[in-house]
Amino acid sequence: MSFESYDTFEAVKTRLDEIVEAVSDDELSLDDALVLYEEAVGLGLRASDLLEEHIEADREAVDELGDESDEGLVIQPVSDEVASTPLTAEDDTADETGEPVSA
């Protein structure tokens, strides 16, 4: 069975919901349940493929945006002083300007 016709997560989920409802029927034969199980596995693989396709498309979009917006962007490492300063409960308290408030 080809699952290429399921081109969205919503389509896959809709069919999986139908399968769940069908296998919940006590009258369903074991053979029919096995056929539905195999279909559900195929749908799961299709969902995984769709996810991979979306991840790749998103990466490409981010790369394109990054190439366009990196001009003039300067990335600086965090200073050793800031990186080595442990956070305390007092660090969580700040006023509306973001300045720490003494307790």
C-alpha positions as CSV (number, residue, x, y, z in Angstrom):
1,M,0.0,0.0,0.0
2,S,1.3,3.4,-0.9
3,F,1.0,6.1,1.7
4,E,2.3,9.0,-0.6
5,S,-1.3,10.2,-0.9
6,Y,-1.1,11.2,2.8
7,D,0.7,14.5,2.2
8,T,0.0,16.2,5.5
9,F,0.2,15.2,9.2
10,E,-3.5,16.0,9.5
11,A,-4.3,13.4,6.8
12,V,-2.2,10.8,8.6
13,K,-3.7,11.6,12.0
14,T,-7.3,11.4,10.6
15,R,-6.7,8.0,9.2
16,L,-4.9,6.8,12.4
17,D,-7.9,8.0,14.4
18,E,-10.2,5.9,12.1
19,I,-8.0,2.9,12.7
20,V,-8.0,3.4,16.4
21,E,-11.8,3.5,16.4
22,A,-12.0,0.4,14.2
23,V,-9.7,-1.7,16.3
24,S,-11.7,-0.7,19.4
25,D,-14.6,-2.6,18.0
26,D,-14.9,-6.0,19.8
27,E,-16.5,-7.5,16.7
28,L,-13.3,-6.9,14.6
29,S,-11.6,-10.1,13.6
30,L,-8.0,-10.7,14.4
31,D,-7.1,-10.8,10.7
32,D,-8.7,-7.4,10.1
33,A,-7.0,-6.0,13.2
34,L,-3.7,-7.2,11.8
35,V,-4.3,-5.5,8.4
36,L,-5.2,-2.3,10.2
37,Y,-2.1,-2.6,12.4
38,E,0.1,-2.9,9.4
39,E,-1.5,0.1,7.8
40,A,-1.0,2.1,11.0
41,V,2.7,1.2,11.0
42,G,3.0,2.4,7.4
43,L,1.2,5.6,8.3
44,G,3.7,6.1,11.2
45,L,6.5,5.7,8.7
46,R,4.9,8.2,6.4
47,A,4.5,10.7,9.3
48,S,8.2,10.3,10.0
49,D,9.0,11.0,6.3
50,L,6.8,14.1,6.4
51,L,8.6,15.3,9.6
52,E,12.0,14.8,7.9
53,E,10.8,16.7,4.8
54,H,9.6,19.6,7.0
55,I,12.8,19.6,9.0
56,E,14.9,19.8,5.9
57,A,12.8,22.6,4.4
58,D,13.0,24.5,7.6
59,R,16.8,24.1,7.7
60,E,17.1,25.4,4.2
61,A,14.8,28.4,5.0
62,V,16.9,29.2,8.1
63,D,20.1,28.9,6.1
64,E,18.7,31.3,3.4
65,L,17.6,33.8,6.0
66,G,20.9,33.5,7.8
67,D,22.9,34.2,4.6
68,E,20.8,37.3,4.0
69,S,20.9,38.6,7.6
70,D,24.5,37.7,8.6
71,E,26.0,40.8,6.9
72,G,27.2,43.2,9.5
73,L,26.3,40.8,12.3
74,V,29.0,40.4,14.9
75,I,28.9,37.4,17.3
76,Q,30.9,37.9,20.5
77,P,31.6,35.2,23.1
78,V,30.3,35.6,26.6
79,S,33.0,37.0,28.9
80,D,34.6,34.6,31.3
81,E,33.3,36.7,34.2
82,V,29.7,36.4,33.1
83,A,30.0,32.7,32.2
84,S,31.5,31.7,35.5
85,T,29.1,33.7,37.8
86,P,26.7,31.3,39.5
87,L,23.1,32.2,39.5
88,T,21.3,32.8,42.8
89,A,17.7,33.2,43.9
90,E,18.3,36.9,43.9
91,D,19.1,36.8,40.2
92,D,15.5,36.0,39.5
93,T,14.2,39.3,40.9
94,A,14.4,42.3,38.7
95,D,12.5,45.6,38.3
96,E,10.7,46.7,35.2
97,T,14.0,47.9,33.6
98,G,15.6,44.5,34.2
99,E,17.9,45.8,37.0
100,P,18.2,43.4,40.0
101,V,16.2,44.3,43.0
102,S,17.8,43.9,46.5
103,A,15.7,41.8,48.9
